[in-house]
Amino acid sequence: MESGDYKSYKTLRKDLKKHWYSFAMPAVGKLVCALSRVLHHGGSALPGKVIESLDSGFLARTLASLPCGIVLISGTNGKTTTTRMVTSMLRDAGFKVFTNPTGSNFTRGVVAALAKNMPAFGTKLDADIAVLELDEAYAVHFVNQINPRYSLLLNVMRDQLDRFGEIDTTAKLLSNVAAATEGTVVLNREDPRICALAGVVPSATSVHYFGLDDAVKSMFPTDDDLHNSTEKNENCEDTTESKNNNLPKADVILSKVGDHEAEFILDGKRKTTSVKLDGAYNIFNAAAAATVVRAILADAVKQNSSLKKFDDDALMEAISHVTPAFGRGEVIEVNGAPVELVLVKNPIGFRLALASDHPQNHDTMIAICDEYADGRDMSWLWDVDFTCLSCTGVACVSGTRAWDMALRLEYDKVAARNVNTELEEDVKAFVNGNFSGNAKNAKRIYCTYTAMLRVRAALAQLTEVKDVGVGK
């Protein structure tokens, strides 16, 4: 891709001074990564933590050289899957893309990924564009170092309130990202707090939206819907005469969700594509990904008119190729039976995950941990309706908060069997167990983030599990 005549990140806000040893930072990262694996420390962000302590300007200095800039993706739910989608679509369009694929979405995770992808003693990253997933709080640290050219802000939900406090605090964190973006901000028009961020976007930065058709809105309740909030979205300016509650016009609209099939409306035209992703929210995330990719492609064509045309049909084809991110609907085969890992982080996500498949189609395990990356406060589990599991019960409940989860199930009259806090042992017993009279029956494990990492590590002792850099 040609670099064109862009701002070249003139608004960098951090000193990019090089140390005499800066050229060796990728080698340091690779060495730390190798040592951590040998010592079984795991963790994809440790090399980044070491590099940041030695060379605080490494991140901004390395990314500033990318000709097509940075895409920053943040929000409460769906960051990893959406990042995977955007990356896949851009690669299909011919871009060389750098990304942080492990879901380690702190700045040190990005630094670690950079070190892994650069030559051991080099200062250049072989990429046209970076597509980065960042935690809501760490996104603020990131934009204090370098301005993204594009940002995609997905949603705000009651997740990890022990870290962020009120939900409006999370929205405020994301407002810093919107305000720092230099090219295009893409917002979820269906989320009132995200939509309102249009008010802080710089005048020279364009704003685009993704959204839902009326026919599918009931499938995607907002956080306010779940908590019966009457808050009105007074800051989301109306730019269309549509009857959708004065919502702005969206570039990409999800209009239908089928069995591994979806329909989108792009500039008034309906397009249908197959999808490999499970879960309605993952398909809504595809609308978000398509919106930001269209903006990137439009800018690229302006800079280089000779680029191969990548139209909306090609975009739909690219969506059909995307596979689930690790732990987000990922299926791992054990003893000839599929084991699906479903990440759950908040009430809406858990509720939609439960609704995505009938529990009679699989044996069910729930693994709840409360480490920092999960959020210490698990009270949100009481906002999830588990009655759909009453017909089958839950074959195993595990994790550090297993007994809290079992109590929550009891209140919904769901039988919780094999309740234990020894997660690794429980995973092995669950995948090797016969709970339905059919040893080959599919199994589904709902798990919080750190529980998911431990589940994958336990499964790696039984079968081949793809190494995504998070340790085993």
Buried (B, 14 or more C-beta within 10 A) or exposed (E): BEBBEBEEBEEBEEEBEEEEEBBBBBBBBBBBBEEBBEEEEBBBBBBBBBBBEBBBBBBBBBBBEBBBBBBBBBBBBBBBBBBBBBBBBBBBBEBBBBBBBBBBBBBBBBBBBBBBBBEBEBBEBEBBBBBBBBBBBBBBBBBBBBBBBBBBBBBBBBBBBEBBEEBEBBBBBBBBBBBBBBBBBBBBBBBBBBBBBBEBBBEEBBBBBBBBBEEBBEBBBBBBEBEEEEEEBEEBBEBEEBEBBBBBBBBBBBBBBEEEEBBBBBEEEEBEBBBEBBBBBBBBBBBBBBBBBBBBBEBBBEBEEEBEEBEBEBBBBBBBBBEBBBBBBBBBEBEEBBBBBBBBBBBBBBBBBBEBBEBEEBBBBBBBBBBEBBBEBBEBBEBBEBEBBBEBBBBBBBBBBBBBBBBBBEEEEBBBEBBBBEBBEBBBBBBEBEBBEEEEBBBBBBBBBBBBBBBBBBBBEBEEBEEBBBBB
